[in-house]
Amino acid sequence: MGSGKSTVGPIVANVLGYDFVDLDAAIEAQAGKPVQRIFAEEGEAAFRALEAEALRTTARRDRLLVAVGGGALTFEENLTWALAHGTVVYLRVSLDPLIRRLRRGRAGRPLLRDEAGKRLSHQALREKVRALLERRERYYLRAHVVVEIGNRRVGHTVDAIVRALHRQGAGRPRRGGATAHADPRAPTDDG
């Protein structure tokens, strides 16, 4: 969440000659409603079940780059599956730049709202994201590739990802493709 995967993912896919799928968008299309509504009406557990199912359907396609939400790979079965079926990339962003990205990004991220569904204050957002990262980073760091985003511009980030994938032997035609994983500290368009 907030790492920029929904921005750089399609560009990286294009450079590699892959198709691109944003897993949240695929879930929304299948469910016929936005992620925020799935969370509100059915709860996080229902969303996570849809997410796990959608992730596994990606193995049916070759040359595919999949952007997953910040929580998707924090479930051991999803992470193990992704590591076995593709090259997992963690787009790592430090806390302060991540908070800036999230503040100016899409407002509908369900996990970044309070119990009443209202946007969090700056301090509450910072604490929530810090806590999410603290819980999630142990999963994220198991990725095949970790790309430090820092203050890189989109083009430099794309170049860094492509170079890292090539070093891993990825980015060439193979079943399963690559999975771009967003840091919960980094700005993305997922929930």
C-alpha positions in Angstrom: 0.0 0.0 0.0 1.5 3.2 -1.1 4.7 1.9 -2.7 3.7 3.0 -6.2 3.1 -0.5 -7.5 -0.1 0.5 -9.4 1.9 3.3 -11.1 5.2 1.5 -11.9 3.6 -2.0 -12.4 2.1 -1.3 -15.8 5.3 0.4 -17.0 7.5 -2.5 -15.8 5.1 -5.0 -17.4 5.3 -3.0 -20.7 9.1 -2.9 -20.6 9.2 -6.7 -20.0 6.5 -7.5 -22.6 4.2 -8.8 -19.8 0.5 -8.1 -19.2 -0.3 -6.3 -16.0 -3.0 -7.1 -13.4 -3.8 -5.1 -10.3 -5.3 -7.7 -8.0 -7.6 -5.3 -6.2 -9.1 -4.2 -9.6 -9.6 -7.8 -10.6 -11.3 -8.5 -7.3 -13.6 -5.4 -7.8 -14.5 -6.6 -11.3 -15.3 -10.1 -10.1 -17.3 -8.9 -7.0 -19.0 -6.1 -8.9 -18.1 -3.5 -6.1 -15.1 -1.6 -4.9 -12.8 -3.0 -2.2 -14.1 -0.4 0.3 -17.7 -1.8 -0.1 -16.5 -5.4 0.2 -14.8 -4.5 3.5 -17.8 -2.5 4.7 -20.5 -5.1 3.7 -18.7 -8.4 4.0 -15.7 -7.7 6.2 -12.0 -8.1 5.8 -12.1 -11.9 6.0 -14.4 -12.1 3.0 -12.1 -9.7 1.1 -9.0 -11.8 2.0 -10.7 -15.0 0.7 -11.5 -13.3 -2.6 -7.9 -12.0 -2.7 -6.4 -15.4 -2.1 -8.6 -16.9 -4.9 -7.8 -14.1 -7.3 -4.0 -14.5 -6.6 -4.1 -18.2 -7.5 -5.9 -17.6 -10.7 -2.9 -15.6 -11.9 -0.9 -18.8 -12.4 -3.1 -19.6 -15.4 -1.4 -16.9 -17.4 2.1 -16.5 -18.8 4.1 -13.3 -18.8 2.0 -11.6 -16.2 3.0 -9.0 -13.6 0.6 -8.9 -10.7 0.4 -6.0 -8.2 -1.0 -7.2 -4.9 -2.3 -5.2 -2.0 -0.2 -4.5 1.1 -2.0 -7.2 3.1 -2.1 -10.0 0.5 1.3 -11.5 1.2 1.0 -11.2 5.0 -0.9 -14.5 5.0 1.6 -17.3 5.0 -0.3 -19.4 2.4 -0.4 -16.5 -0.1 3.2 -15.6 0.4 4.4 -19.2 0.1 2.3 -19.6 -3.1 3.5 -16.4 -4.6 7.2 -17.2 -3.9 6.7 -20.6 -5.6 4.9 -19.3 -8.6 6.7 -16.1 -9.5 9.3 -13.6 -8.6 8.1 -11.5 -5.6 9.3 -7.9 -5.6 9.0 -5.7 -2.5 8.9 -2.0 -3.2 10.2 -0.6 0.0 9.5 2.9 1.1 10.5 4.4 4.4 7.8 5.7 6.8 7.9 9.5 6.2 7.7 9.3 2.4 5.0 6.7 2.7 2.9 8.8 4.9 3.2 11.8 2.4 2.2 9.5 -0.4 -0.8 8.1 1.5 -2.0 11.5 2.6 -2.1 12.7 -1.0 -3.3 9.4 -2.5 -6.6 7.7 -2.8 -8.8 8.3 0.2 -10.7 5.0 0.1 -8.2 2.7 1.7 -10.3 0.8 4.2 -7.4 -0.1 6.6 -6.4 3.6 6.8 -9.8 4.8 8.2 -11.1 4.9 11.7 -13.9 2.7 13.0 -16.5 5.3 11.8 -15.0 5.2 8.3 -13.4 8.7 8.5 -9.9 9.6 7.3 -7.3 9.3 10.0 -5.5 12.4 11.4 -1.9 12.7 10.4 -0.7 11.3 13.7 -3.2 8.5 13.7 -2.3 7.6 10.1 1.4 7.6 11.0 0.8 5.3 14.0 -1.4 3.0 12.0 1.0 2.7 9.1 4.0 2.2 11.5 2.1 -0.6 13.2 1.1 -2.2 9.9 4.7 -2.1 8.7 5.9 -3.5 12.0 3.6 -6.5 11.5 4.0 -6.9 7.8 7.7 -6.3 7.0 8.8 -9.7 8.2 6.7 -11.1 5.3 7.7 -8.5 2.8 11.4 -9.0 3.4 11.0 -12.6 2.2 10.5 -11.3 -1.3 13.0 -12.5 -4.0 13.8 -8.9 -4.7 13.7 -5.8 -2.5 13.9 -2.5 -4.2 14.4 0.6 -2.1 12.3 3.3 -3.5 13.6 6.3 -1.5 13.0 9.5 -3.4 13.4 7.9 -6.9 11.3 9.1 -9.7 9.1 6.7 -11.5 11.6 6.1 -14.4 14.4 5.3 -12.0 12.2 3.0 -10.0 11.2 1.1 -13.1 14.8 0.8 -14.2 15.8 -0.5 -10.7 13.0 -3.1 -10.8 13.7 -4.3 -14.3 17.5 -4.6 -13.5 16.7 -6.5 -10.3 14.3 -8.9 -12.1 16.9 -9.6 -14.7 19.5 -10.3 -12.1 17.0 -12.9 -10.6 16.5 -14.4 -14.1 13.0 -13.1 -14.2 11.6 -10.9 -16.9 11.8 -13.5 -19.5 8.9 -15.7 -20.7 7.9 -18.2 -18.0 4.8 -19.4 -16.3 3.6 -17.4 -13.4 5.3 -14.1 -14.1 6.4 -11.6 -11.5 4.4 -10.4 -8.5 5.0 -6.8 -7.5 4.4 -6.3 -3.8 3.7 -3.0 -2.3 5.0 -1.9 1.0 2.3 -0.9 3.4 4.4 2.2 4.0 4.4 3.0 0.3 1.7 4.8 -1.6 -0.4 2.6 -3.9 -4.0 2.5 -4.9 -4.9 -0.5 -2.9 -6.5 -0.9 0.5 
